Amino acid sequence: MALQAEDITTLHQYAQGVMTRAEHHANTVGSIALALMGAIIWRADKGTIRIRQSAKGLANMLWLEINGKRYVLGYNHADETIELKDRSQTGSILYTFSNATPVTDVESIFRAL
């Protein structure tokens, strides 16, 4: 199940969860996650951000649309990266991000979507 994220409170809660999890077991993506959150807010079509919910709260998967096309961002535990996928959680991986990814790449990638 996914939660529609239409306000700063929901996005704030999601960001806090992502950063807390990154500190504990995903320290390869914490910094880039901040840049990605900015890109999401900047480029997402209004009303299209949805965040996966679990029994423990908001999870590490987010759907959004940019120019009417759906994308998914999710954490890959095996590779310790954040993946941007086409349309669904099983879609083609378009890009992977880690703390080694330059922030300028995030801007360029999201600008081109």
C-alpha positions, -999 to 999 in steps of 0.1 A, spaced: 0 0 0 12 35 -8 6 68 9 0 99 -12 26 125 -2 10 159 -9 23 179 21 56 188 37 47 168 68 46 135 49 78 143 30 95 153 62 85 120 78 98 101 48 131 120 48 136 113 85 130 76 80 154 74 50 181 92 68 177 72 100 179 39 80 209 52 61 228 59 93 222 24 106 226 1 76 229 21 44 257 46 48 265 44 11 234 65 2 226 90 29 241 120 13 228 113 -22 193 106 -7 192 143 3 199 153 -33 174 129 -47 147 142 -23 154 177 -36 151 164 -72 119 147 -64 103 178 -49 116 199 -79 105 176 -107 75 155 -96 42 164 -112 19 178 -86 0 151 -66 20 122 -80 44 113 -51 34 81 -34 54 64 -6 53 27 2 40 20 36 49 -10 58 38 -21 92 68 -1 106 58 31 88 70 47 55 94 24 36 123 30 11 102 30 -20 87 60 -37 67 65 -69 64 97 -88 55 111 -122 75 135 -142 58 149 -173 32 122 -170 56 93 -169 59 71 -139 92 63 -121 101 44 -90 130 51 -66 139 23 -42 169 11 -22 187 -20 -35 200 -38 -4 224 -61 -23 241 -33 -42 236 -7 -15 224 18 -40 192 37 -48 177 27 -81 155 48 -104 133 25 -124 109 28 -153 72 27 -143 72 0 -115 93 -17 -89 101 -44 -114 108 -20 -142 141 -15 -160 168 2 -140 174 36 -156 200 49 -131 217 39 -98 228 64 -72 252 62 -43 272 88 -23 298 85 -51 273 100 -76 280 137 -82 251 159 -73 254 175 -107 245 141 -122 213 140 -101 203 174 -115 211 164 -151 193 131 -149 162 146 -134 162 176 -157 162 151 -187 133 131 -174 
